[in-house]
Amino acid sequence: MNRYWEKFFYIFTYIWQGSSYLSPRAYGILHRMHHAYSDTEKDPHSPHHTENLFTMMWNTKNIYNDYFRMKIVPEERFVKDIPEWTSFDKFAASPLSRIGWSVIYILIYVLCISVFQFYGTHWLMYTFLPIHFLMGPIHGAIVNWSGHKYGYANFDNNDKSKNSLILDFFMLGELFQNNHHRLPKRPNFAVKWFEFDPTYPIVKLLDALQVIKLKKVS
């Protein structure tokens, strides 16, 4: 995509991720490392080199913060053509921004449950707030833990990657980890006739609208 759309999606991502905003630069570095070192000791988030789900995510957080704060210089191959908007990242990931989004979420819950009293709402719904505060890490935990422990494999990738779901609506196709690790540049994570990646039609639409440009494979 061009620079205009790159900036647009930075802001669009910030709006939707809110309090759990992840820097595209730091996230991109970790994702490339994950592919290069899949399920080895150098993998930033492998369930096979950590004690449990929580230690895996805590380790991921520490590595992410090191790259986000530029305490560690990444390998050159992991930063080539990576998106970068440092000033926006600092604002979007600041404590003030995260707290601000958390307050907005709480106010929405209060309005829906206590003020408007929408049909079917109950005070127990407040227990869902932590999920909204930490939506990004929770999504990453599910994908990286389940996608490398549970399911089936279409390919032998010399790692533990799995396809956890045949119809992956919940994680928008990202639980086709085995397929994705074999074909990392393929926009459609589904490979078999019975698999469906719900994000792929959106990718095709964005390509048709010239928001992004899919590369032709010869």
C-alpha positions as CSV (number, residue, x, y, z in Angstrom):
1,M,0.0,0.0,0.0
2,N,1.1,3.6,-0.4
3,R,2.1,5.9,2.4
4,Y,-1.4,7.5,2.6
5,W,-3.1,4.2,3.2
6,E,-0.3,3.1,5.6
7,K,-1.0,6.1,7.8
8,F,-4.8,5.5,7.5
9,F,-4.4,1.9,8.8
10,Y,-2.2,3.1,11.6
11,I,-5.0,5.3,12.8
12,F,-7.7,2.7,11.9
13,T,-5.8,0.1,13.9
14,Y,-5.5,2.4,16.9
15,I,-9.2,3.0,16.9
16,W,-10.1,-0.7,16.9
17,Q,-7.3,-1.9,19.2
18,G,-7.7,1.0,21.6
19,S,-6.1,0.2,25.0
20,S,-4.3,-2.8,23.6
21,Y,-2.7,-1.0,20.6
22,L,0.4,-2.8,19.2
23,S,3.0,-1.0,17.2
24,P,3.1,-2.3,13.6
25,R,6.8,-1.9,13.5
26,A,7.5,-3.9,16.7
27,Y,4.8,-6.4,15.9
28,G,6.2,-6.9,12.4
29,I,9.6,-7.6,13.7
30,L,8.3,-10.2,16.2
31,H,6.2,-11.8,13.5
32,R,9.1,-12.1,11.1
33,M,11.2,-13.6,13.9
34,H,8.4,-16.0,14.7
35,H,8.5,-17.3,11.1
36,A,12.3,-17.5,10.9
37,Y,12.7,-19.2,14.3
38,S,9.4,-21.1,14.5
39,D,9.2,-23.2,17.7
40,T,12.9,-22.9,18.5
41,E,14.4,-21.1,21.5
42,K,14.7,-17.9,19.5
43,D,11.0,-17.9,18.7
44,P,9.5,-14.9,20.6
45,H,6.2,-16.7,21.2
46,S,6.4,-20.5,21.1
47,P,4.3,-22.5,23.5
48,H,7.0,-25.2,23.4
49,H,9.7,-23.2,25.1
50,T,7.7,-21.7,27.9
51,E,6.1,-23.2,31.0
52,N,2.5,-22.1,30.2
53,L,0.3,-19.7,28.3
54,F,1.0,-16.8,30.7
55,T,4.7,-17.2,30.7
56,M,4.7,-17.3,26.9
57,M,2.8,-14.0,26.7
58,W,4.9,-12.4,29.4
59,N,8.0,-13.4,27.5
60,T,6.4,-12.0,24.3
61,K,5.6,-8.7,26.1
62,N,9.2,-8.3,27.2
63,I,10.6,-8.9,23.8
64,Y,8.0,-6.7,22.2
65,N,8.8,-3.8,24.6
66,D,12.6,-4.2,23.9
67,Y,12.0,-3.7,20.2
68,F,9.3,-1.0,20.7
69,R,11.6,1.0,22.9
70,M,14.5,0.3,20.5
71,K,16.6,-1.3,23.3
72,I,17.6,-4.1,20.9
73,V,18.7,-3.7,17.3
74,P,16.9,-6.3,15.2
75,E,18.5,-8.2,12.4
76,E,18.4,-6.3,9.1
77,R,16.2,-8.9,7.4
78,F,13.5,-8.3,10.0
79,V,13.2,-4.5,9.4
80,K,13.3,-4.3,5.6
81,D,10.3,-2.3,4.3
82,I,8.6,-2.5,7.7
83,P,6.0,0.2,8.5
84,E,7.2,2.9,10.9
85,W,5.5,6.0,12.4
86,T,7.5,6.5,15.6
87,S,5.6,9.6,16.9
88,F,2.2,8.1,16.5
89,D,3.4,4.8,18.1
90,K,4.6,6.7,21.2
91,F,1.2,8.5,21.5
92,A,-0.9,5.4,20.8
93,A,1.0,3.2,23.2
94,S,1.3,5.8,26.0
95,P,-0.2,5.1,29.4
96,L,-2.5,8.1,29.0
97,S,-3.9,6.7,25.8
98,R,-4.4,3.3,27.2
99,I,-6.1,4.6,30.3
100,G,-8.3,6.9,28.2
101,W,-9.5,4.0,26.1
102,S,-10.2,2.0,29.2
103,V,-12.3,4.8,30.6
104,I,-14.3,5.0,27.4
105,Y,-15.0,1.2,27.6
106,I,-16.2,1.5,31.1
107,L,-18.5,4.4,30.3
108,I,-20.0,2.4,27.4
109,Y,-20.7,-0.5,29.7
110,V,-22.2,1.9,32.3
111,L,-24.4,3.5,29.7
112,C,-25.6,0.1,28.2
113,I,-26.1,-1.7,31.5
114,S,-27.0,0.9,34.1
115,V,-28.4,3.9,32.2
116,F,-30.1,2.6,29.1
117,Q,-30.7,-0.9,30.6
118,F,-30.6,-2.6,27.2
119,Y,-32.6,-5.8,26.9
120,G,-30.6,-8.8,28.2
121,T,-27.9,-6.7,29.9
122,H,-26.8,-7.6,33.4
123,W,-24.2,-6.3,35.9
124,L,-22.2,-9.5,35.4
125,M,-21.3,-8.2,31.9
126,Y,-18.8,-5.9,33.6
127,T,-16.6,-9.1,33.9
128,F,-16.0,-8.8,30.2
129,L,-14.2,-5.5,30.6
130,P,-10.7,-7.1,31.1
131,I,-11.1,-8.8,27.8
132,H,-11.7,-5.4,26.1
133,F,-8.7,-3.9,28.0
134,L,-6.4,-6.7,26.7
135,M,-8.0,-7.7,23.4
136,G,-4.7,-7.6,21.5
137,P,-2.7,-9.8,23.9
138,I,-5.6,-12.2,24.3
139,H,-5.9,-12.6,20.5
140,G,-2.2,-13.2,20.3
141,A,-2.3,-15.7,23.1
142,I,-5.0,-17.8,21.4
143,V,-3.3,-17.8,18.0
144,N,0.2,-18.5,19.2
145,W,-0.7,-21.1,21.8
146,S,-3.5,-23.0,20.0
147,G,-1.9,-22.6,16.6
148,H,1.2,-24.4,17.7
149,K,-0.3,-27.0,19.9
150,Y,-3.8,-28.2,18.7
151,G,-5.2,-29.3,15.4
152,Y,-4.0,-30.9,12.2
153,A,-1.2,-30.2,9.8
154,N,-1.3,-30.1,6.0
155,F,2.4,-29.6,5.7
156,D,5.6,-30.7,7.4
157,N,7.2,-27.3,8.2
158,N,9.8,-28.6,10.7
159,D,7.9,-26.9,13.5
160,K,4.8,-27.5,15.6
161,S,2.4,-25.3,13.7
162,K,-1.2,-26.6,13.4
163,N,-4.5,-25.6,11.8
164,S,-6.8,-25.4,14.8
165,L,-10.1,-24.8,13.0
166,I,-11.5,-25.7,9.7
167,L,-13.8,-22.7,9.6
168,D,-11.8,-20.1,11.4
169,F,-14.3,-17.2,12.0
170,F,-13.2,-16.6,15.5
171,M,-9.6,-15.6,14.8
172,L,-10.3,-14.4,11.2
173,G,-8.2,-17.1,9.6
174,E,-5.1,-16.8,11.8
175,L,-5.6,-20.3,13.3
176,F,-4.5,-21.7,9.9
177,Q,-1.0,-21.5,11.3
178,N,0.3,-24.6,9.6
179,N,-0.8,-23.3,6.2
180,H,0.6,-19.8,7.0
181,H,4.0,-21.1,8.0
182,R,4.3,-23.1,4.8
183,L,3.0,-20.3,2.6
184,P,3.7,-17.1,4.6
185,K,3.2,-14.7,1.6
186,R,-0.1,-16.2,0.5
187,P,-3.0,-13.8,1.3
188,N,-5.5,-16.7,1.6
189,F,-4.5,-18.8,4.7
190,A,-6.9,-21.6,3.7
191,V,-5.5,-24.3,1.4
192,K,-7.8,-27.3,1.4
193,W,-11.2,-27.3,-0.2
194,F,-12.9,-27.6,3.2
195,E,-11.0,-24.7,4.8
196,F,-12.2,-21.1,4.7
197,D,-10.3,-17.9,5.5
198,P,-12.9,-15.1,6.1
199,T,-10.3,-12.4,5.7
200,Y,-9.3,-13.3,2.2
201,P,-12.5,-11.8,0.5
202,I,-11.7,-8.6,2.3
203,V,-8.1,-8.7,1.0
204,K,-9.4,-9.2,-2.5
205,L,-11.9,-6.3,-2.1
206,L,-9.1,-4.0,-0.9
207,D,-7.0,-5.0,-3.9
208,A,-9.9,-4.4,-6.3
209,L,-10.4,-0.9,-4.7
210,Q,-6.6,-0.3,-5.1
211,V,-6.2,0.3,-1.4
212,I,-3.6,-2.5,-1.5
213,K,-1.8,-4.2,-4.3
214,L,-1.4,-7.9,-4.3
215,K,1.7,-9.1,-6.0
216,K,1.3,-11.5,-8.9
217,V,2.9,-14.9,-8.5
218,S,4.4,-16.4,-11.7
